Amino acid sequence: MKTSAGSAGLANITRFSSLTPDRPRSADMRKTLVLPALLLTASCVQAAAPAVVNRLRFFPAPEREQAMIGGKVTGSNTSDHEGFEAVAEITEAPKAGQWNEVSFANTKLYRWIRYEAPPGSHGNVAELEFYAGEKLLPGKTFGSFGWRGLHNWPRVFDKKTDTYFDSDIADGQYAGVDIGELATAQMPRMDPPPGNDAMHGPVDVALRCNTPGAVVRYSFSGVPGPDTGNVCDKPVHLDKLTTIFAVAFKDGMPASPAATGTYPAGTGLKQGLRSFHVGNSLTASTLPFPSYAKAAGYSHEYHSWLKDGGNTPAIWNNSQTRSKADWDHEFNAMPGLDHFSVQPRLPAFTPAPT
């Protein structure tokens, strides 16, 4: 497979994640599945050497091989939706019904890596894998909104070559992966870690980073940049409810993922609400509610029942048939309920129940 440089610099180089079907999300489960930065208790181990993307393996969607000509590998150190630079381009049609590969020279580290589909292609591709040499690059996947027949972007990471991405929007479609600390400075660790809601009184919080030569900056009002916030050279003394935002910076590397922790130092947390939320990825936007409540000084007991791409009638039917035991356990375990939300059916994307 041929590649070509798409912008200056190429000659030198390269909302929401998918949910499992009909699974409850209790307060205990949420601590291991959601928001690692907001519920930080440990950080990932720094890779022996930062991962530099230089290969793409992909499986074309059936009878849509020509639609991939002009597709690009791009990278960003800004976010999953902006700041992307072209790294390589697919310049000829891939072979049908099999894995294809693009290799390219690259020395620049990128945290966010994505495949950008050509205009008019509806994002069509069956599978994507990004590599640094022989190492498959794992991470949190992301992609553009849109689908036809529920062929949305998570299909390109489902390890099934008979499913594919097919957006109802012809242009601007993409799918990618946030490889995080494989390419960045290590996320700072907080000691003691946040999460002890019974904490009372003052506390001194140490901020540490295991990346040699990295500088940790922190702020109480948002994620700090390389020239903002405070440089951490001693433990941070807290005597009231405080949220700390910390990032590690090192020359030649992308900034670390942000570490965020709320400490109820001083008076502790006030009793908050109990909520239960049913829906798909749109409802998953409620997952940060407990962290927001804690930052305001309140506890929040959160429960949810989520299915990626599911419509409300189907989710409800499954909860009362195939997954009824799990549903009953989750619902009956709640000592009380102050707020319940259910996602309305979307007529444009989900059929009415029969």
C-alpha positions in Angstrom: 0.0 0.0 0.0 1.4 3.4 -1.0 1.4 6.4 1.3 2.1 10.0 0.7 2.9 13.0 2.9 -0.1 15.3 3.4 1.5 18.4 4.9 4.8 20.1 5.8 6.6 18.0 8.3 5.5 14.6 7.0 8.8 14.0 5.4 10.4 14.0 8.8 7.8 11.8 10.4 3.5 9.9 11.2 -18.2 11.5 23.6 -18.1 8.8 25.0 -16.5 5.4 24.7 -18.3 2.2 23.6 -20.5 0.7 26.3 -21.2 -3.0 26.9 -24.8 -4.2 26.4 -27.4 -3.8 29.1 -25.0 -3.4 32.1 -25.8 -1.7 35.4 -23.5 1.1 36.5 -23.6 1.2 40.3 -21.6 3.6 42.4 -19.1 0.9 43.2 -18.7 -0.2 39.5 -18.3 3.4 38.4 -15.1 3.7 40.3 -13.3 1.2 38.1 -15.1 1.9 34.8 -15.5 5.7 34.5 -13.6 8.9 34.9 -10.2 7.7 36.0 -9.0 11.3 36.3 -11.9 12.4 38.5 -11.7 9.3 40.8 -7.9 9.0 40.7 -6.3 6.4 43.0 -3.4 5.4 40.9 -1.8 6.2 37.5 -0.7 4.1 34.6 2.9 2.8 34.5 5.1 4.9 32.2 6.0 3.0 29.1 9.7 2.0 28.8 9.8 4.2 25.7 7.1 6.6 24.4 5.0 5.1 21.6 5.4 6.8 18.2 2.7 5.8 15.7 4.1 4.6 12.4 1.7 1.9 11.1 -2.0 1.6 10.3 -3.7 -1.8 9.7 -7.2 -1.7 8.4 -9.9 -3.8 6.9 -12.1 -2.1 4.3 -15.9 -2.1 4.4 -17.4 -4.5 1.8 -17.5 -3.0 -1.7 -16.3 0.4 -0.4 -12.6 -0.1 -1.0 -12.4 2.9 -3.5 -14.0 5.1 -0.8 -10.8 4.9 1.3 -8.6 6.5 -1.3 -7.5 9.8 0.2 -8.1 8.7 3.8 -5.5 10.1 6.3 -3.8 9.1 9.5 -3.7 12.3 11.7 -2.4 13.1 15.1 -3.0 15.7 17.8 -1.7 16.7 21.2 -4.6 19.2 21.8 -7.8 17.1 22.1 -9.8 14.3 20.4 -11.5 16.9 18.1 -9.0 19.6 17.2 -5.3 20.3 16.5 -4.8 17.3 14.2 -1.9 17.2 11.7 -1.8 14.9 8.7 0.8 12.1 9.0 0.1 9.7 6.2 -2.4 9.2 3.4 -3.9 6.2 1.6 -3.2 6.7 -2.1 -4.6 3.6 -3.7 -7.6 1.3 -3.2 -7.0 -1.4 -0.6 -7.5 -5.0 -1.3 -11.0 -6.3 -0.8 -11.9 -8.7 2.0 -8.6 -8.7 3.8 -6.4 -6.7 6.1 -4.3 -3.9 4.5 -1.4 -2.0 6.0 0.2 1.5 5.7 3.6 2.1 7.2 5.2 5.5 7.4 8.2 7.3 8.9 7.4 9.3 12.0 9.3 10.7 15.0 6.7 12.9 16.6 4.7 11.8 19.6 0.9 12.1 19.4 -1.6 11.4 22.2 -4.7 11.3 19.9 -4.5 9.4 16.7 -7.3 8.9 14.2 -8.3 7.8 10.7 -10.0 10.6 8.8 -12.2 9.3 6.1 -12.2 11.1 2.7 -15.0 13.5 1.8 -18.1 11.7 0.5 -17.1 8.3 2.0 -19.5 8.3 5.0 -16.6 7.1 7.1 -16.7 3.6 5.5 -14.2 1.2 7.0 -14.6 -2.1 8.9 -11.6 -2.3 11.3 -8.8 0.0 12.4 -5.6 -0.7 14.3 -2.8 1.8 15.1 0.7 0.6 15.8 4.1 1.7 17.0 6.3 -0.8 15.1 4.9 -4.2 16.1 3.1 -2.8 19.2 -0.7 -2.4 18.9 -1.6 0.9 20.5 -4.5 0.5 23.0 -6.5 3.4 24.6 -9.8 5.1 24.8 -11.5 5.1 21.4 -13.5 8.0 20.0 -15.2 9.0 16.8 -17.6 11.2 14.9 -21.4 11.2 15.3 -23.6 9.6 12.8 -24.7 6.2 11.5 -27.0 4.3 9.1 -28.5 1.1 10.4 -26.6 1.4 13.7 -23.2 1.2 11.8 -21.6 3.7 14.1 -17.9 4.4 14.6 -17.4 1.8 17.5 -17.8 -0.9 14.9 -14.2 -0.2 13.6 -12.8 -1.4 17.0 -15.1 -4.4 17.7 -12.6 -7.0 16.2 -15.3 -8.1 13.7 -14.5 -7.7 10.0 -18.1 -8.2 9.0 -19.3 -5.0 10.8 -18.3 -1.5 9.6 -18.7 2.3 10.1 -21.3 3.8 7.8 -22.4 7.3 8.8 -25.4 9.2 7.5 -23.1 12.2 7.1 -20.9 12.0 4.0 -18.0 14.3 5.1 -15.9 14.9 8.1 -16.1 11.4 9.5 -13.3 9.8 11.7 -12.5 7.2 14.3 -9.4 7.1 16.6 -7.8 6.3 19.9 -6.4 8.3 22.8 -3.3 6.4 23.8 -2.7 8.6 26.8 0.4 7.9 28.8 1.9 5.7 26.1 2.9 9.0 24.4 2.8 11.6 27.2 4.4 12.4 30.5 2.9 10.2 33.3 -0.3 11.6 34.9 0.5 13.0 38.4 -0.4 10.9 41.4 -2.1 12.4 44.4 -1.0 11.3 47.9 -3.2 10.7 49.8 -5.5 9.9 46.9 -9.0 11.5 46.6 -12.1 9.4 47.2 -12.3 9.4 51.0 -15.7 11.2 51.4 -15.4 10.8 55.2 -12.3 12.9 55.3 -12.4 15.8 57.8 -9.9 18.4 58.8 -6.8 19.8 57.0 -4.8 17.6 54.7 -1.5 17.9 52.8 -1.6 16.5 49.3 1.6 15.5 47.5 1.7 15.6 43.7 4.2 13.2 42.1 5.1 12.2 38.6 7.4 9.2 37.7 8.5 10.7 34.4 12.1 11.9 34.9 12.5 15.6 34.4 8.8 16.4 34.3 7.4 19.4 36.1 3.9 19.2 37.8 1.7 22.2 37.7 -1.6 22.5 39.6 -4.6 24.8 39.9 -7.8 25.0 41.9 -9.8 26.6 39.0 -9.3 24.3 36.0 -6.7 22.3 34.1 -3.3 24.2 34.1 -1.3 24.9 31.0 2.5 24.9 30.6 2.7 28.5 31.7 -0.3 28.7 34.1 -1.2 27.4 37.5 1.4 26.7 40.2 4.6 24.6 40.0 4.4 21.9 42.7 7.5 21.9 44.8 6.0 20.8 48.1 2.7 19.2 49.4 -0.4 21.3 48.8 -2.1 22.3 52.1 -5.9 22.1 52.1 -8.2 23.2 54.9 -11.5 23.4 53.1 -13.4 21.6 50.3 -11.1 21.9 47.3 -10.7 20.4 43.8 -7.1 20.0 42.6 -6.3 19.9 38.8 -2.7 18.7 38.0 -0.8 18.1 34.8 2.8 17.0 34.2 4.9 18.7 31.5 8.2 17.7 30.0 10.0 19.2 27.0 9.7 17.0 23.9 6.6 15.1 25.2 2.9 15.9 25.1 1.4 17.1 28.4 0.1 14.3 30.6 -3.6 13.6 31.0 -5.0 15.8 33.7 -5.4 14.4 37.2 -8.4 15.8 39.1 -9.3 15.1 42.7 -11.8 16.6 45.2 -11.0 16.7 48.9 -13.7 17.4 51.4 -11.2 18.8 53.8 -12.7 20.9 56.6 -16.4 20.2 57.0 -16.8 17.0 54.9 -19.7 16.4 52.4 -23.3 17.1 52.9 -26.0 14.5 52.1 -26.9 14.7 48.4 -29.3 12.8 46.1 -29.7 9.3 44.8 -30.3 9.0 41.0 -31.0 6.3 38.4 -30.5 6.8 34.7 -31.6 4.6 31.8 -30.5 5.0 28.2 -27.6 4.7 25.7 -24.5 6.8 25.0 -26.4 10.0 25.3 -27.5 9.1 28.8 -23.8 8.2 29.6 -23.2 12.0 29.7 -24.6 11.8 33.2 -21.7 9.7 34.5 -19.8 12.7 35.9 -22.7 13.8 38.1 -21.2 12.4 41.3 -17.9 14.3 40.7 -19.8 17.5 40.0 -21.8 17.1 43.2 -18.7 16.4 45.3 -17.0 19.5 43.9 -20.0 21.5 45.3 -19.8 19.8 48.7 -22.5 17.1 48.3 -22.4 13.3 48.1 -24.3 11.7 45.2 -25.3 8.1 44.9 -25.4 7.3 41.2 -26.9 4.3 39.4 -27.4 3.8 35.7 -28.4 1.1 33.1 -26.7 1.8 29.7 -26.6 0.1 26.3 -24.5 1.5 23.5 -26.7 2.4 20.5 -29.8 1.0 22.2 -33.3 2.6 21.9 -35.4 2.9 25.0 -38.1 0.3 24.2 -35.4 -2.3 23.5 -33.4 -1.5 26.6 -36.6 -1.8 28.7 -37.6 -5.1 27.1 -34.2 -6.6 27.7 -34.2 -5.4 31.3 -37.4 -7.3 31.9 -36.4 -10.5 30.0 -32.8 -11.4 29.3 -31.3 -9.2 32.0 -34.1 -9.2 34.5 -32.1 -10.7 37.3 -29.4 -8.0 37.0 -32.1 -5.3 36.7 -33.9 -6.5 39.9 -30.6 -6.7 41.8 -29.6 -3.2 40.8 -33.0 -1.6 41.4 -33.7 -3.3 44.7 -30.2 -2.5 46.0 -31.1 1.2 46.0 -32.3 2.3 49.5 -34.2 5.2 48.0 -34.5 7.3 44.8 -34.7 11.1 44.4 -34.3 11.4 40.6 -35.0 9.1 37.7 -34.2 9.9 34.0 -35.0 7.9 30.9 -33.9 8.8 27.4 -36.7 9.5 24.9 -36.8 7.5 21.7 -35.2 9.3 18.7 -37.6 8.9 15.8 -34.9 9.6 13.2 -32.7 6.7 14.4 -34.9 4.2 16.2 -38.0 2.4 15.0 -41.2 2.6 17.1 -41.9 -0.6 19.1 -44.4 -3.0 17.5 
